[in-house]
Amino acid sequence: MGPPVACQPMAERLVVIGGDGAGMAAAMQVRRRQPYLEIVALEKGRWTSYSACGIPYLVGGEVAALDDLVARSPQEFRDKHRIDVRLQHEVIGIDMDRRRVEVRDHQRQRTIHIDFDRLHVATGARPTRPELPGIDLDHVKGVQTLDDAQALLDHARASRCRSVAVVGGGYIGLEMAEAFVRWGASVTVLEGGDHLMRTLDPDMADRLLEPMKGMGITVRLGANVAAFETGRVLLGDGDVVDADLVVLGLGVTPNAELAADAGAATGVRGALVVDRRQRTTLDGVYAAGDCCVSEHLVSARSMHFALGTVANKQGRVAGINLGGGYATFAGVVGTAITKICSLEVGRTGLTVAEAERDGFAAVATTIEATTHAGYMADTEPIAVKMVAERGSGRLLGAQIVGGAGSAKRIDTVATALHARMRLDEVVDLDLAYAPPFSSVWDPIAVAARSLAGQV
């Protein structure tokens, strides 16, 4: 009788709903820890693991092709990692009693059921679409996925896109406005509030107006959209804005309904409630990315913060735990960065308005400096607004607007916020100096020193 034959362990199945960063980051972490686990990833679109943040640069011509935004193809996941990725498979129901998902296979036009032992929800978010007349017209587009980008580009090419209205003056709205100017269109930004980029204080956001005007972008503040019609946008004051294409830049809404209908608890903005290990309130069900909440480390509030960096980190944490390890997600401080026309913009922590809303006695200062030593030929202006708590001197947040070399300095402030540093500690940080990179006192240290005298 020969030696006993080794048996492969009985495989369980993990089903991942969503094939972008939060979903596939989790799937990869599980595969590293459990080589025999069957992993099925269901993606309702036509691409996996892509950079949605790169879409404006694709539209503006700085990225050559849509596929350049894809980090890993479905075939790579199948061949190299034995992850069964199924495109155009939309999960339409979760049955927790039977532990299975109901799936609409759009390729074969059929509905199937797939059993799961563990489930990871990474359904992301969708562009917010207000209930206005004409919102469903074909030329009114949101931009969140590569499928959205393809639809946007197809319409722009077919219509020759001479005039574009961007509804909303946040990050994606302003990035898309610049992209379509580069495309060659006439662009109008319609913002209902009194300033652009509401994650900035008004005085910092107003610095964007002149560069945008200089690039040919028309900005209309206090512009309330009443309806959409073919070729134009109707405003509440009776005015009309011509538009072959309308781009919605009103933020995103969490795609949490699928798990919520199965019994998962939801929180702020309807996003899924998760604990530090990314577990939902459903047994054996995890969630990550734009569909779920995060904890703000400065305000201690639960918040919805839709950004690729957060989605990938949460996906990694969920995957480690799904794979039998242990990991926790620390939370966020609300760090974001972008480039609008000639200006770089960074922000982290709380604005003055947010700090006061959350009960802090806030003080703030804004300093003007240069990105490099003032005698260097390529130096650029930079403005840093810093916010702190009166009395304690605890750093609460910062905003940066300036030329090339400005915005990544926001990472220093984000790190200080994670460490709960005071202004005097920020002043004493051993920051690098050489004339091509900074003045002797970095603008971050200058702002902290200036504000420390006011607390």
Residue pairs with C-beta under 8 A, 6 or more apart in sequence:
8 36
9 36
11 36
11 37
11 38
12 37
12 38
12 117
12 118
13 37
13 38
13 39
13 40
13 114
13 115
13 116
13 117
13 118
14 27
14 30
14 37
14 38
14 39
14 40
14 116
14 117
14 118
14 119
14 120
14 322
15 40
15 41
15 42
15 101
15 114
15 116
15 118
15 119
15 120
16 23
16 24
16 26
16 27
16 39
16 40
16 41
16 42
16 120
16 122
17 23
17 42
17 91
17 101
17 119
17 120
17 121
17 122
17 123
17 258
18 41
18 42
18 43
18 121
18 122
18 123
18 124
18 289
18 291
19 41
19 42
19 43
19 45
19 47
19 48
19 49
19 74
19 85
19 87
20 43
20 48
20 49
20 50
20 52
20 122
20 124
20 145
20 289
20 311
21 49
21 122
21 289
21 308
21 311
21 312
21 315
22 122
22 124
22 288
22 289
22 290
22 291
22 311
22 312
22 314
22 315
22 318
23 41
23 43
23 120
23 122
23 288
23 289
23 315
24 41
24 48
24 49
24 72
24 77
24 83
24 315
25 288
25 311
25 312
25 315
25 316
25 319
26 120
26 122
26 286
26 288
26 315
26 316
26 318
26 319
26 322
27 39
27 41
27 77
27 81
27 83
27 120
27 319
28 81
28 83
28 319
29 315
29 316
29 318
29 319
29 320
29 322
29 323
29 325
30 37
30 39
30 319
30 322
30 323
31 37
31 39
31 81
31 82
31 83
31 323
32 323
33 320
33 323
33 324
33 325
34 323
34 324
37 323
38 84
39 82
39 83
39 84
40 83
40 84
40 86
40 114
41 48
41 77
41 83
41 84
41 85
41 86
42 86
42 89
42 90
42 91
42 101
42 103
42 114
43 74
43 85
43 86
43 87
43 88
43 89
44 88
44 89
44 90
44 91
44 106
45 87
45 88
45 145
45 146
45 147
46 87
46 88
46 146
46 147
46 150
47 70
47 87
47 145
47 146
47 147
48 70
48 72
48 73
48 74
48 77
48 85
48 87
49 70
49 71
49 72
49 73
49 77
50 69
50 70
50 71
50 145
50 146
51 69
51 71
51 308
52 69
52 143
52 144
52 145
52 146
52 149
52 308
53 308
54 63
54 68
54 69
55 69
55 143
55 146
55 148
55 149
55 152
56 143
56 172
56 175
56 176
56 178
56 179
57 63
57 179
58 65
58 66
58 68
58 69
58 149
58 153
59 149
59 152
59 153
59 156
59 176
59 179
59 180
59 182
59 183
60 178
60 179
60 180
60 182
60 183
61 182
61 183
62 182
63 69
66 146
66 149
66 150
66 153
69 146
70 146
74 85
74 87
77 83
77 85
78 84
78 85
86 105
87 107
88 105
88 106
88 107
89 103
89 104
89 105
89 106
89 107
90 103
90 104
90 106
91 101
91 102
91 103
91 104
91 123
91 258
92 102
92 103
92 104
92 111
92 258
93 101
93 102
93 258
93 261
93 262
94 101
94 102
94 119
94 258
94 259
94 261
94 262
94 285
95 101
95 102
95 262
96 262
96 263
96 282
96 283
96 285
98 115
99 115
99 116
99 117
99 119
99 284
100 113
100 114
100 115
100 116
101 113
101 114
101 116
101 119
102 111
102 112
102 113
103 111
103 112
103 113
103 114
104 110
104 111
105 111
105 112
117 284
118 284
118 285
118 286
118 322
119 282
119 284
119 285
119 286
120 285
120 286
120 287
120 288
120 318
120 319
120 322
121 258
121 259
121 264
121 272
121 280
121 285
121 286
121 287
121 288
121 291
121 292
122 287
122 288
122 289
122 291
122 311
122 315
123 255
123 256
123 258
123 259
123 289
123 291
124 144
124 145
124 255
124 289
124 290
124 291
124 311
125 144
125 252
125 253
125 254
125 255
125 290
125 291
125 306
126 142
126 144
126 252
126 253
126 255
127 142
127 143
127 144
127 148
127 248
127 250
127 251
127 252
127 253
128 142
128 248
128 250
128 251
128 252
128 253
129 135
129 140
129 142
129 248
129 250
130 225
130 250
132 225
132 226
132 227
132 228
133 226
133 227
133 228
134 140
134 227
134 228
134 229
135 228
137 228
137 229
137 230
138 155
139 155
139 159
139 230
139 231
139 243
139 244
139 245
139 246
140 228
140 246
140 248
141 148
141 151
141 152
141 155
141 245
141 246
141 247
141 248
142 148
142 247
142 248
143 149
143 152
143 172
143 176
143 247
143 248
143 249
144 252
152 245
152 247
155 161
155 245
156 180
156 183
156 245
159 244
159 245
160 244
161 180
161 183
161 184
161 185
161 244
161 245
162 185
162 186
162 244
163 185
163 186
163 187
163 188
163 242
163 243
163 244
163 245
164 177
164 180
164 185
164 186
164 187
164 188
164 243
164 244
164 245
164 246
164 247
165 187
165 188
165 190
165 233
165 241
165 242
165 243
165 245
165 246
165 247
166 173
166 174
166 176
166 177
166 180
166 187
166 188
166 189
166 190
166 246
166 247
166 249
167 173
167 190
167 225
167 233
167 246
167 247
167 248
167 249
167 250
168 189
168 190
168 191
168 192
168 248
168 249
168 250
168 251
169 189
169 191
169 193
169 195
169 196
169 197
169 198
169 219
169 221
169 249
170 196
170 197
170 198
170 199
170 249
170 250
170 251
171 197
171 199
171 336
171 338
172 249
173 189
173 191
173 247
173 249
173 250
174 189
174 196
174 197
174 208
174 212
174 249
174 338
174 340
175 338
175 340
176 247
176 249
177 187
177 189
177 212
177 217
177 247
178 212
178 215
178 217
178 340
178 341
180 187
180 245
180 247
181 187
181 215
181 216
181 217
185 244
185 245
186 216
186 218
186 242
187 216
187 217
187 218
188 217
188 218
188 219
188 220
188 241
188 243
189 196
189 212
189 217
189 218
189 219
189 220
190 220
190 223
190 225
190 233
190 235
190 241
191 219
191 220
191 221
191 222
191 223
192 222
192 223
192 224
192 225
193 221
193 222
194 202
194 221
194 222
195 202
195 205
195 206
195 221
196 205
196 206
196 208
196 209
196 219
196 221
197 205
197 208
197 345
198 205
199 334
199 336
199 347
199 351
200 345
200 347
200 351
200 399
200 401
201 351
201 352
201 353
201 364
201 385
201 399
203 366
203 385
204 366
204 383
204 385
204 399
204 401
207 343
207 383
207 401
208 340
208 341
208 343
208 345
208 401
209 219
211 340
211 341
211 342
211 343
212 219
212 340
212 341
213 219
214 341
214 342
215 341
215 342
217 341
220 241
223 235
224 235
224 236
224 237
225 233
225 234
225 235
225 236
226 234
226 235
226 236
227 233
227 234
228 234
228 246
231 242
231 243
231 244
232 240
232 241
232 242
232 243
233 240
233 241
233 243
233 246
234 240
235 241
251 306
252 290
252 306
253 269
253 270
254 269
254 270
254 271
254 272
254 290
254 291
254 292
254 304
254 306
255 290
255 291
256 264
256 266
256 270
256 271
256 272
256 291
256 292
257 270
259 272
259 280
259 282
259 285
259 287
259 291
260 266
260 270
260 272
262 282
262 285
263 281
263 282
264 272
264 273
264 280
264 281
264 282
264 285
264 287
265 272
265 273
265 280
265 281
266 272
266 273
267 273
267 293
267 302
268 293
268 301
268 302
268 303
268 304
269 304
271 291
271 292
271 293
271 304
272 280
272 287
272 291
272 292
272 293
273 280
273 281
273 292
273 293
273 302
274 280
274 286
274 287
274 288
274 292
274 293
274 314
276 328
276 329
277 286
277 317
277 318
277 321
277 326
277 327
277 328
277 329
278 286
278 287
278 288
278 292
278 314
278 317
278 318
278 321
278 329
279 285
279 286
279 321
280 286
280 287
280 292
286 318
286 321
286 322
287 318
288 311
288 314
288 315
288 317
288 318
289 310
289 311
289 314
289 315
290 304
290 306
290 311
292 314
293 302
293 303
293 304
294 302
294 303
294 304
294 305
294 310
294 314
294 329
294 331
294 332
295 301
295 302
295 303
295 331
295 332
296 302
296 303
296 305
296 331
296 332
296 333
296 334
297 330
297 331
297 332
297 333
297 417
297 418
298 333
298 334
298 349
298 350
298 396
298 397
298 417
299 350
299 354
299 358
301 358
303 332
303 334
305 332
305 334
307 336
309 335
310 332
313 329
314 329
316 327
317 327
317 328
317 329
320 326
320 327
321 327
330 418
333 348
333 349
333 397
333 414
333 417
333 418
334 347
334 348
334 349
334 350
334 397
335 346
335 347
335 348
335 410
335 411
335 414
336 346
336 347
336 348
337 344
337 345
337 346
337 347
337 407
337 408
337 410
338 344
338 345
338 407
339 345
339 407
342 403
343 401
343 402
343 403
343 406
344 400
344 401
344 402
344 403
344 404
344 405
344 406
344 407
344 408
345 399
345 400
345 401
345 407
346 398
346 399
346 400
346 406
346 407
346 408
346 409
346 410
347 397
347 398
347 399
347 400
347 410
348 397
348 398
348 410
348 413
348 414
348 417
349 387
349 395
349 396
349 397
349 398
349 413
349 414
349 417
350 358
350 360
350 362
350 387
350 396
350 397
351 387
351 397
351 399
352 362
352 364
352 387
354 397
355 362
355 387
355 389
355 396
355 397
356 362
360 389
360 396
361 389
361 390
361 391
362 387
362 388
362 389
362 390
362 396
363 387
363 388
363 389
363 390
363 451
363 454
363 455
364 385
364 386
364 387
364 388
364 451
365 385
365 386
365 447
365 450
365 451
365 454
366 383
366 384
366 385
366 386
366 447
367 383
367 384
367 386
367 443
367 446
367 447
367 450
368 381
368 382
368 383
369 381
369 382
369 383
369 384
369 439
369 443
369 446
370 379
370 380
370 381
370 382
370 439
370 443
371 379
371 380
371 381
371 382
371 402
371 403
371 404
371 405
371 406
371 438
371 443
372 378
372 379
372 380
372 405
372 435
372 436
372 437
372 438
372 439
373 379
373 435
373 436
373 438
373 439
373 440
374 439
375 435
376 435
376 436
378 404
378 436
380 402
380 403
380 404
380 405
380 406
381 402
381 403
382 400
382 401
382 402
382 403
382 405
382 406
382 409
382 443
383 400
383 401
383 402
384 398
384 399
384 400
384 409
384 443
384 444
384 446
384 447
385 398
385 399
385 400
385 447
386 395
386 397
386 398
386 413
386 423
386 447
386 448
386 450
386 451
387 395
387 396
387 397
387 398
388 394
388 395
388 396
388 422
388 423
388 451
388 452
388 455
389 396
389 455
390 455
391 455
392 422
392 455
393 422
393 423
393 424
393 452
393 455
394 420
394 421
394 422
394 423
395 413
395 416
395 417
395 421
395 422
395 423
395 426
395 448
396 417
397 413
397 417
398 410
398 413
398 444
398 447
400 406
400 407
400 409
400 410
400 443
405 437
409 442
409 443
409 444
412 429
412 431
412 442
412 444
413 426
413 444
416 425
416 426
416 429
423 448
423 449
423 451
423 452
423 455
424 448
424 452
426 444
426 445
426 448
427 445
427 448
427 449
427 452
429 444
429 445
431 438
431 442
431 444
431 445
432 438
433 439
433 440
433 442
441 449
